[in-house]
Amino acid sequence: MLDELEFRNVAEAALNSLMQHLIAREEDEAGFEVEEQGGALQVLFEEPPGKFVITPNTPVRQIWISALSTSFKLDWDGAASAFVLRAPVSI
């Protein structure tokens, strides 16, 4: 598991990369607007109206994505050097 400083560094880099990618698409008139607010990204959609909020959650070392009535929790995968959505575990 990443320590707090490592998590903050990789989460900040991941969110900055995502923001730059979204800003480039936003300029192509993709039907959404991206804003950074206090370390979180907000993606505001025009049609249908909606909002995704993407935030680092340092205590659990995850990036959380809240989208409408659904949320996703991304974990750091050191082998992939990326945040990933883990598949649910079946018992």
C-alpha positions as CSV (number, residue, x, y, z in Angstrom):
1,M,0.0,0.0,0.0
2,L,1.2,3.5,-0.8
3,D,2.1,5.8,2.1
4,E,0.2,9.1,2.3
5,L,2.8,11.2,0.4
6,E,3.2,8.6,-2.4
7,F,-0.6,8.4,-2.7
8,R,-1.0,12.2,-2.9
9,N,1.7,12.4,-5.6
10,V,0.3,9.7,-7.8
11,A,-3.3,10.9,-7.3
12,E,-2.4,14.4,-8.2
13,A,-0.5,13.3,-11.3
14,A,-3.4,11.1,-12.4
15,L,-6.0,13.9,-11.8
16,N,-3.8,16.4,-13.6
17,S,-3.4,14.1,-16.6
18,L,-7.1,13.4,-16.7
19,M,-7.9,17.1,-16.5
20,Q,-5.6,17.9,-19.4
21,H,-7.1,15.2,-21.5
22,L,-10.7,16.4,-20.7
23,I,-9.8,20.0,-21.4
24,A,-8.5,19.0,-24.8
25,R,-11.8,17.1,-25.5
26,E,-13.8,20.0,-24.1
27,E,-12.3,22.3,-26.7
28,D,-13.5,19.9,-29.4
29,E,-17.1,20.7,-28.2
30,A,-17.7,17.4,-26.6
31,G,-20.8,18.5,-24.7
32,F,-19.2,18.8,-21.3
33,E,-17.2,21.2,-19.2
34,V,-14.5,20.3,-16.7
35,E,-13.6,22.3,-13.6
36,E,-11.0,21.8,-10.8
37,Q,-12.2,22.7,-7.4
38,G,-10.2,22.1,-4.2
39,G,-8.3,19.1,-5.6
40,A,-11.4,17.5,-7.1
41,L,-12.5,17.4,-10.7
42,Q,-16.1,18.1,-11.8
43,V,-17.3,17.1,-15.2
44,L,-20.5,18.9,-16.1
45,F,-22.6,17.4,-18.9
46,E,-25.0,19.5,-21.1
47,E,-27.3,16.8,-22.5
48,P,-28.6,15.1,-20.6
49,P,-27.6,17.3,-17.7
50,G,-25.4,15.6,-15.2
51,K,-22.2,15.9,-13.2
52,F,-19.4,13.5,-12.3
53,V,-17.2,14.3,-9.3
54,I,-13.7,12.8,-9.2
55,T,-11.9,13.1,-5.9
56,P,-8.8,11.6,-4.2
57,N,-9.7,9.9,-0.8
58,T,-6.4,9.9,1.0
59,P,-7.4,7.9,4.1
60,V,-8.3,4.8,2.0
61,R,-5.8,5.5,-0.8
62,Q,-8.4,5.5,-3.5
63,I,-9.8,7.9,-6.2
64,W,-13.6,8.1,-6.0
65,I,-15.9,8.9,-8.9
66,S,-19.4,9.9,-8.1
67,A,-21.7,9.8,-11.1
68,L,-25.4,10.3,-10.7
69,S,-26.6,7.6,-8.3
70,T,-23.5,5.4,-8.8
71,S,-20.0,5.6,-7.4
72,F,-16.7,3.9,-8.4
73,K,-13.6,3.4,-6.2
74,L,-10.3,3.2,-8.0
75,D,-7.3,1.5,-6.4
76,W,-3.7,2.0,-7.2
77,D,-2.1,-0.8,-9.1
78,G,1.7,-0.6,-8.8
79,A,2.3,-3.1,-11.6
80,A,0.2,-1.1,-14.0
81,S,1.3,2.3,-12.5
82,A,-2.3,3.4,-12.7
83,F,-5.5,3.7,-10.8
84,V,-7.9,0.8,-11.7
85,L,-11.4,-0.3,-11.0
86,R,-11.2,-3.7,-9.3
87,A,-13.7,-6.4,-10.4
88,P,-16.1,-7.4,-7.6
89,V,-15.1,-10.5,-5.8
90,S,-17.5,-13.4,-5.9
91,I,-17.7,-16.0,-3.1
